[in-house]
Amino acid sequence: MALVIYQILMILLNVVWWIIVIQAILSWLIAFNVINTYNDFVRNALYALDRMTQPIYRPIRKILPDLGALDLSPMVVLLAIYIIQRVLLPAIFTPLIV
């Protein structure tokens, strides 16, 4: 049972990782005017990704200082996900699985 919970948590963290990476790449493409938001698909994809990540970013943005156009909250979240995947979850679930 512990192995199943561990695998589900790892899959969910991987999904969140990729959502954040895709949102960052999409925002860079929009910022450098490679794609624009006049396209309905791009606008809806950006809106959906923004709605998914805002609850994760909001507490971090309250703590981080305002750096103008530079937003470090995705990098902080990715670092936190990495630490959870590589350090915390194995430390919690390894004694339960073995």
SULRACOR-V30130 format. One record per pair of residues at least 6 apart in sequence whose ideal C-beta (glycine too) atoms are under 6 Angstrom apart, sorted by sequence separation. I is the first residue (numbers start at 1). J is the second residue. D is the distance in whole Angstrom. If there is no record, write none. Layout:
I|J|D + I|J|D
//
This chain:
29|35|5 + 37|43|5 + 35|42|5 + 64|72|6 + 61|73|5 + 60|73|4 + 57|73|4 + 60|76|5 + 26|46|6 + 56|77|6 + 23|49|4 + 23|53|6 + 19|52|6 + 24|74|5 + 20|74|5 + 20|77|6 + 20|78|6 + 17|81|5 + 13|81|5 + 13|85|5 + 6|93|4 + 2|93|6 + 2|96|4 + 3|97|5 + 2|97|5
//
